[in-house]
Amino acid sequence: MEGMIRRLLDWGGYAGLGVLVVAAILPFLRPEWMRFRWTLVAAGVLLVLASLLARIDNFRGLVGRRTMRYGVNTAVAVAFVLGATVVVQALSFRHSARLDLTENKRFSLSPQTVQLLGGLKTEVNAVAFYRSDQPGKRVAEDLLKQYARYSNGKLTWKSVDPDREPGLARRYGVESYGTIVLETKAKSEKVLDAEEEKLTNGLVKVTREGKRVVYVVQGHGEPELGNTDRPGFSEAKSAMEKANYDVKPLVLARAGKVPDDSVVVILAGPRNDLFPPELEAIDGYLGRGGKVLAMANPFQNEGLKKYLVKYGFQLDDDLVVEQNPIGRLFGIGPEVPIVQQYESHPITRDMSGISTLFPLTRSITALKTPPKGVNVQGLARTSAESWGETNRADLQRGVAQPDAQDLKGPLTVAAVATFDKARMVVYGTSNIAANQFLNIQGNRDFFLNTVSWLAEEEDQISIRPKDVKQTPVFMSSNQAQAVFLLPVVVLPALVLVGGIVAVVRRRAAN
């Protein structure tokens, strides 16, 4: 009987070691079972201790022997290493840190996402529906961990296998693997790809009350919202929709007024003048605290130029030209000034060190004596190497040079005015938001920051998530040959030669 119990305890010791191994690799096998990890550790330790105590008589005779002393020293060293490992893991669990060395910070959250998470006022629950062996599951879980880390406890998440919990998948209406559901007490939103931009936009949708409408005035030669060509505005429309705005065209001549549900009205570079009743409708909208973004291209729309004077803006009759070596480096002509200087304002607060392009822009001058109650401020300025060319004939011949009548840089190409509760931003060009230029450098951030500030949603003003950028390694033929030869030929040859030398020396010694 005693022998049977001892054998059971022996097997219990082996089982305990097996349980400890399972506890060690549990995070890699079943992350969702992490709550059972310390229970397994405790069970494994108890089984091993019980097995050792059953054999205590066998160890008494070893006390004092040299092998016993070596064994004890080894055991102490192993215990020290294990203890240090446990302490490091505990500290890393509570005080984790990340260092992202990729070129475009592809593994770090953007400032906008961090800002949004830090300002969450409602609790959000995220459920990621992934198969256990599905590619991308680990990426999604890592992304959700980062979101939870910056949310101050407002965002919680879990990963679910829809094949094992089909009832939960049906409850959320999940029909495809890789779906992430974001939910609050009031609403829910499905995100079909584990990408930061889509997840952040989904978070905006579930934490905002309803959509906000942005109207884009049409009917005067403005770029069309649905036009996907280079001068079109389809990319700008899509960018605003991803930021949870409902974007609609507005024909003022037919509507007669700006709709009451408008949060922003955009004049996207009209080629022809607006009719007086249309300008009166915009005046009425501003009079009740409206918000307007006006883009006025060079050498056109004299009526809009006269209209903006009443709000403190003077549109200069010029085309800003800049002989910038940085532009030549990127293959950009002098008619596309690169802006790197910004005035202090909520729209530009996170634009430091980021370039924007203002293609074919005119300069904007604030009136020396603005209308009563109107405060005008510049937003973006060109470099000192720029000037405002006023000679259109020279521009057409491509021989423009700064003259005495031309304004000298730096020149303001975007400005803002506030009066009562109304807000207005003026760009010297509409091309910054055209399909051709919107997604270049900081143009998209500058445009969306403008819309967010006008809509009084300052918490959305920041630098947006960037597209994942592949960074391939390009090698010459010699480099590629070296990369092949080193691990495949040289290192194995060295090992082989070393082995032959060792064998020859051993035989010579004998």
N, C-alpha and C positions, 0 to 999 in steps of 0.2 A: 504493500500500500504506500509505504514511504517512498519507494523508488518511483512509483507512478506519479506521485505528487511532484517529486523532484523533476521528472521528465516534463511534466506539464509546465512547471515554472521555467524550465529551460526553453521550451517552445514559446512560453509567454515572453521571455526576454528577446527572442528573435522577432516575435510579433511586435514587441515594443519598438525595436529598431526600425522595423518596416513602417510602423505608424509615424515615427519621427521623420523618416524619409518622405512620406506622403505629405506631412505638414510643411516640409521645406519646399516641396515643388508645387504645393497647392495653388499659389498665385498664378502659376503658368498653365495649370490644367483647368482649374475652375475658379476664376476670380470671383464669381458670384457666391461661392461657398466660403469666403474669407472669414465670415463670422464664426465658423467652426474650427478655425486653425488652432487657437490656443487650447480648445478642448482636446484636440488630437495630441498636441504637445504634452499636456498634462497626463493623458492616458498613456502615452508612450513612455514618459519618464517613470510613472508608477510601475508599469510592467517590467521595465529594465531594472529598477531598484528591487522589486520583489524577487526577480531572478537572482540578482547578486546577493541579497540577504540569505537566500536559501543555500548558497554556497560559501557562507562566511567561514565555516570550519576549514574549508580547503585553503583559505587565504592566510590562516594564522601561522601556518608553518613557513610561510614565505617571508614573514616580517624579519627584517634584519639582513636578508640576503642582498647582495649587490644588484641582482636582477630586479628585485622588488623596489630598491631605491630608484633605479633607472625607470622602472615602470611608473612609480609615483610621480617622478619629475615630468615624465612624458604626459601623464594624465593631467597634472596641474597646468602644463603648457597648453594642452588641448582645451581644458576648461577655460583658461584665460582667453584663448582665441575665440571660443564660442561665446563667452560673456561679452567680449568686445564687439563681436558681430551683432549680438542681440541689442546692445546699447546703441550702436550706429544705426541699426534698422529702426529702432524706436524713435531716435532723434530725426531720422530722415522722414519718418511717417508724419511727425508733428511739425517739422520745420524743413519742408522740401524746397529746393531751389533748382532753377533751370537756367542754362546758358545756351542761347541760340546763336551759333556762329555762321548760319547760312546767309547767303548774299542778301536776300530780301526778307529775312526773318520769317520764313515760311512755317516754322514751328512755334511761333509766338503769336499771341493775340494782339490785334491792332489796338491802338489807343481808343478808338470809338467803342469797340467791344468791351474793353476794360472799364471805360467810363459808363457805359450802359449798365453793366453788371453791378458796378459799385453804387449806382443810383436806383437799383430796383426797390420798389416800394411794396410789391405784391409777391407772394410766394409762387414759384414756378416749379413744376415737376416735369422732368424729362424722362421718357422711356424709349430706349433704343432697341429696336427689334432686329436682332441679328442671329443667324445660326451660329452654333459654337465654333464651327470650322470655316466660317465665311470670311473671305479676304476683306480687309477694311474694318473688321470689328475692333481690332486693337487701336486703330487710328481714331475711330469714333469715340471709344472709351477714353483715350488720352485727351481728346478735345473736350469732352464733357467734364473730365476732371479739372481741366484748366478753367472752364466756365464756373464750376462750383467753387473753385478756389478764390475767384475774384468777386463772388456774389454776396459775401458776408452772410452766408447761410440761407440766402433767399432762394437759391436754386439747388434742388436735389435731383439725383438721377439714378437710374438702374438700367442694367442690360438684361434683356429677356429673349429667350429662344422661342419664336412663335410656334415652332413645331411641338415644343414641350408644354407651352401654355397657350393653346389655341383660343381658349375662352377670353383671355386678355386681349389677344390680337383682334378678335371679333368685336370686343367692347369698344376698341379705338378705331375700328374700321380699317385696319391695316391689311393691305392686299399684296404687298411686296416686301421682300427682305431688304434690310438696309434703311428702313423708315424710322425716323426719330419723331416722336410725338411730344410737343410742348403743350402743357396745359396749366391754366390757372382755374380759380373757382368759377370764372365767368366764361372762358372760351378756351379753345384748343387749336393748334396748328400743326400740320404735318410737314416735315422737312425730309425730302427724299434723298438727299446726299449729305454726307458728313463733311461739309465745307463751311468754313467760318462765316463767309458772307451770307450764305443761305440760312445758317443757324441764327446769326445775329438778326437778320431781317425777320425771321420767324419769331424771335423773341420780342422784337418791336411790335409785331402784329398782335401778339397775345397780351401785351402789357399796355397797349394804347387803346383808347376807346374810339372805335370806328375809324374810317379812313378820312383823310383831309384832302380837299379838292384843290388842285392847282389848275387854273385856266390859262391857256395859251392863246392869245389873240391871233386870229387868222383873217385873211381876206385882203391883205395889202402886200402880197408878194413875200410873206414870211416863209421860212422853211416849213415843210409839212411834217406833222408829227409821225406819220406812218411811212415817210420816205426813208428807205434804207441806203440810199446813195450817199456819197461822201458829204454833200452839203446838207443832207437831211437831218431830222431831229429825233429819229427813232431810238437812238442810243440814249439820248437825254431823257426821253419819255420812259424808257425801260429803267434807267437809273433811279428816277423819281418814284416809279411804281415799286421798285425793290425797297425803297425807303418808306413804304407804306403811304404814299400819296396817290390819289386817284387823279389822273391827268386827263383833262378834257379840252377840246378846242372851243374857242369862244368867238363867235361872229357878232361883234358889238353892234354893227349896223342893223342886224336883225333882232338881236336880243334887247337892245335899247338900254341895258344896265348890266352891271356886274352882278351875278347871282349872289344871294346872301350866304351860301355855303362856301364861298371862296375864301381860301386862306392866303393865296398868292395869285397875282395876275402877272403874266410874263408877256412883254412885247419883244418878240424874238427877231429883231432886225428888220422891221418893215421897210420894203423898198419904196412904197408909195405913202403919201401922207394920210393920216387918219382923218375922217370927217369930223367937223366941229362937234356934232352930237356925241360922237364916240369919245372924244377928249373930255367932253362934259361928263360923260358917264364915268370915266376914270377919276375925274375930279370929285364926283359924288362918292365914289368908292373910297378914295383917300380921306374924304371929309368924315367918313364914319369909321376911321381907323384902319383903312385898308393897307395892303402891302403890295408893292409893285417892283418888278425887276424889268428895267428898260435897257435893251441892247440897241445901240444906234451905230450903224456902220459908217465908214468915212464917205464923204462927198454925196450923201443922199439924205432924204427926209428932212428937208428944211423946216417943215411944219413941226416935227417932233423936237427939233433943236430949239425953236422958239417956245414951244410948250414947256420944256424943262427949265427954262430960265426962272419961271415962277416958283420953282422948288430949289433954286440955288445953284443949278448946274449950267455951265457954259460948254457946249460941245465945240471944240476947235475944228476949223476947216483944214484938216491936215491928215497925213498918213504917217504914222510913227515909223521911222527907219532906224535901224540899229546895226552898226558895224561891230558885231560881237564875235570874237574868235571862238567862243563856245558854240555859237550857232553854226559856224562853218564846220566845226568838228562833227556836228550831228547832221550835216547836210541841209541846214535850214538857211533860207535866204534872209537878207536884211529887212524884208518886209514882215518878218515874224519875230518881233522882239521877245527875248527871254526875260521874264520877270523873276527877280530874286529878292526884291525889297518890298516889305509889307508894313503898313501902319498898324499900330496896336488897336485891335478890334476883335470881338468874338469870332467873326468870320475867319480871321487870319491867325488866331492865337496858336494853332498847331502847325502853321505853314512854314515855320522857320527852317531854313535849310532845304526847302522844297521849291523847285522851279515850276513856273507856269508859262504857257505859251499864249500870247495874244496875237493871233494871225490877222493881218490887215486891220489894224486898229487905229482909231483916232485918239487924240488926247482929250482929257477932260479937265477943265479949270473951274475951281470953286469961285463963285462971285465974291469980289472983295467986300461987298455989302449985301449979304444974303437977305432974303425976305424976312420979315419979323417972325420970330418963333421957329425959324428953320435952322438946323445945325447941320452943316455939310463937312464931311471928312473924307480924305483920300483912303483908299484901301491898298492899291498896288501901284508901284512905280517902276519905270524902266531905268536903265543904267545911265550914267553920265555920258556915254558914247552915243546916245540916241538923239534924234531931233525930229521935229514935226515938219515934214516936207509939205509945202503948200503949192508947189508948182506941179500941176497935174501933167503938163506936157513933158517935163523932164522925167516924171515917173513912168510915163508910157514909153519913153525912149530908153529907160534904164540907166540914166546918167545923173540921177539926183545927187546933189551935194548940198550941205548946209549953207544957207544964205542968211543975210542979215534979218530978213523978215520971218525966218523959221524959228519956232520955239526950240530952245536948247534943253537937253535932258538934265536931270531925270524928269520924266513926264508921267503924270497920273493917267492911268488907263482904266481904272475902276474906282468909283467913289460911292458914298452912302450919305443919305440925308434922313433926319428924323424930325418930326413935327407933330405936336399933340401925341396921339397914339399911333399915328401912321409911320410907315417906314418905306423908304425907296432906295434901291441900289441901281446904279447906272454903269454899264460896261461900254467901252468904246468900240466893241465888236460883238457880233453874234457868233463868230467862227469858233470861239472858245468852247461852245457847247455843241458844235456841229459834229456829226459822226466821225469826220476825218480827224478831229483834234481832241474830242472829249476825253478819250482814254490815254492821252499822252501826258507823261509827267504828272503834275498836280492839278491838271485842269478839272478832272472829275470831282476831286475834293473841294476845290474852290467853288465850283458851280453848286454842288449839293450843300456845302456850308452856307452859301448865300440863300438858297431856298429854305434851309432849316432856320436860319436866323430870321428871315422874313416871316416865317410861319410861327415864330416864337417857340421853337423847339431847340433851344440851345444845347440840350443834352445830346443831340445828334450831330453836333458840330465837332468834327475831329478828322483824323485820317482813317479812311475806310480800309477794310481788309483787302489785301492785294491778291491777285491771281497767283496760283502756284506756278512758280517759274522753274523750269527745268534748267539745270546747270551742267551741260555736258562737258566732258574733258576732251580737248582736242590735242592729239599728239602727232608729232612728225613720224616719218617711217622709221627713223633711227630710234626714237623714243619707244615706239611700239615694239620694235625688235628687242630692245633692252628689257622691256616689261615682260616679254615672252621668255627670253633666255634666262633671266635671273631665277625665277622660281622653278622653271621646268628643266633647265639644263645645269646651270652653275651650282645651285645649292645641293641638288642630289649628287652631283659629281664630287663636291667637297665632302659630303657625308661618306661616299664610297671610298674616296682616297683616304680619309681619316680612318676608316675601318681597316683597310688594307695595311696601312702603316702600323696600326695597333697590333694586328695579327703577326706581322713580320717581326716587330720588336719582341713580342712575347715568345716567339719561337727561337729568336736569337738568344734571349736570356736563358732559355732552357738548354 
